[in-house]
Amino acid sequence: MQQTMTSIKANTSPTSNQRMASIDMANAIRALAMDAVEKANSGHPGMPMGMADVATVLFTQFLNFDPKHPNWPNRDRFVLSAGHGSMLQYALLYLTGYEDMTLEEIKNFRGLGAKTAGHPEFGHATGIETTTGPLGQGLANGVGMALSERMLAARFGDVINHTTYVIAGDGCLMEGISQEAISLAGHLKLNKLVVLWDDNKISIDGPTSLTTSEDMVKRFEAAGWTVLSVDGHNHEQIATALSAAKKSDKPVMIACRTTIGYGAPNKAGTSGSHGSPLGKTEIEGARTKLNWPHAAFEVPADILAGWRDAGARGGETFAEWTQKYNGVDAAKRTEFERLMQKQLPSAWVDTLQAFKKKLAETKPNEATRKSSENFLEAIVPVIPELVGGSADLTGSNNTKTKAMKAVAAPDYAGSYIYYGIREHAMGAIMNGMSLHGGFIPYGGTFLVFTDYCRPAIRLSALMNQRVIYVMTHDSIGLGEDGPTHQPVEHLASLRAIPNLNVFRPADATETAECWALALSNETTPSILSLTRQNLPTLRNDYTADNLCARGGYIILPAKGNAKVTLIGTGSEVMLCVEAQKQLAARGVEANVVSMPCWELFDAQPKAYRDSVLGTDTLKVACEAALGFGWERYIGADGIFIGMKGFGASAPAPELYKHFGITAEDIVKAITAKLN
């Protein structure tokens, strides 16, 4: 279907009774939204009231879902990217019969402990596919879900055949992440992706004409999308457009011209209905205008029954799919179920141990980005759900193995995604892939550019998703590219994010162990902070135990009674090892501690932490980054050797000397302190 911008005219003629029933069902959404926001005395009634007609047609006629089987793998995905309009989604979940979305939950909108949080929260209630609210994130999540659908279909055939629908607002499309996401979706020809644009021309500050004159239709067309246009309050036009979208060979954007706060007598079409309760008088007027003479939170039995019938519609579709799925080869079904349950194949453990044994024999001297690549070469054939990628830095991040094929239209059979210079969308797309199920996504860029994908990283952590960020060139050690590319504050800022494991391995063995921890943790995303410069092997002996699993450990004990504890991460652990030798020559014994993951170390019992750090030793930390946060380990009397400001452009060895991050500098500071 080669179709660009088309104004849709209805090609169906429902009876007047059918039309009124559909309008009444939409008004039920409007009423629940304005009542819940009013009771909570906060929230956004305008978007749910404006998009109620679009949502009604989508959920009653097109969306394949089954409230009785909310995790059905082949369900259509619905993403409310404009998450501030959360009452739209909560109303839909209640009306269609999701058991955990009760009327009491609706009444407790935005209340402490309610499933009906201010913005949709993944995991709070079934039917919520992703956490949205930061605008544009949901749209990019939707791209990841649509991509996962195509990739799973390439692997498992037509038992995977569903569509991802995204409701996005003006704010979503203003955010820069939206351009990254729609550009990649168009390039990949993700025709199972439909974006419903709430074209109401209103933002918080007022009319969107205050801030933009962009032609959204041309923008999407230029990115390779089919674009359709409808009156967002005309149910027949909406249905015709959604039918047309199913036939497109490209992703589809449907521009739905709507009135924000539709039905409110004075605030409709204004920013006054966007982000605050309508007020008692305005709600009374809306009830009159919408011909909704019912009490607050009351949905008449016949209208609720119509919605519940719409929810039950998916039961038959689910049963048909189940019959088809049961006809699939048994081995394929077993593999599919393993993927859906997020279980790693048992063989991966043996592969890990064989790889560690080889490292103990060969003792490589290499950058940890190269160590990461070598580990992936070994593990990717064993874990086929691993899907890699990079934001245009494949050769620098070392994220692609020889066996990996690029994901591309029309077959989508690969396992490596060329994200282009789209760091923010990369993170959000990986979130969407993880949420969809079937894959473990990892993607790379330079550590300094976590600045460009931090909101997506934060949402990985908030949603408990196993997403792996391979961040290379992790310090001043990257050298000549200079301070714009040298991360100094980034480790501290990432460590501040809850439920995020930040790994900084010291050698090839630690890199393998940190990768293993990232893969085995199903509910926590991981950052792998990796070097450009070569590092020697510090772990010379093989052990089956994962020493990095406790976050920190004594990698090289003192030969006598330790007076000093030297703590390092990543490339600076080798400096601590050299400093230990120089101190010993001066009669000062020291333990060397490698601390690849603060988060895991902090989770250990106090007795273990004390045994590693010592209770009566001088604590000295060394990291080629700012010292923010190290106080918790070294105390007020400890020493930090690291950066105090931005870096500079020069070869790495010169930079370490220039900024005083050498074994000699460590020894000098300790000697001065002890004397």
Buried (B, 14 or more C-beta within 10 A) or exposed (E): EEBEBBEBEBEEEBEEEEBEBBBBBBBBBBBBBBBBBBBBEEBBBBBBBBBBBBBBBBBBBBBBBBBBBBEBBBBBBBBBBBBBBBBBBBBBBBBBBBEBBBEEBBBBBBEEEBBBBBBBBBEBBBBBBBBBBBBBBBBBBBBBBBBBBBBBBBBBEEBBBBBBBBBBBBBBBBBEBBBBBBBBBBBBBBBBBBBBBBBBBBBEEBBBEEEBEEEBBEBBBEBBBBBBBBBBBBBBBBBBBBBBBEEBEBBBBBBBBBBBBBBBBBBBBBBBBBBBBBBEEBBEBBBEEBEBEBEBBBBEEEBBEBBBEBBBBBEEBBEEBBEBBEEBEEEBBEBBEBBEEBEBBEEBBEBBBEBBEBBBEEBBEBBBBBBBBBBBBBBBEBBBBBBBBBBBBBEBBBBBBEEBEEBBEEEBBBBBBBBBEBBBBBBBBBBBBBBBBBBBBBBBBBBBBBBBBBBBBBBBBBBBBBBBBBBBBBBBBBBEBBBEBBBBBBBBBBBEBEBBBBBBBBBBBBBBBBBBBBBBBBEBBBBBBBBBBBBBBBBEEEEEEBBBBBBBBBBBEBEEEBBBBBBBBBBBBBBBBBBBEBBBEEEBBBBBBBBBBBBBBEEBEEEBBEEBBBEEBBBBBBBBBBBBBBEEBBEEEBBBBBBEEEBBEBEBEEBBEEBBBBBEBBBBBBEEEEE
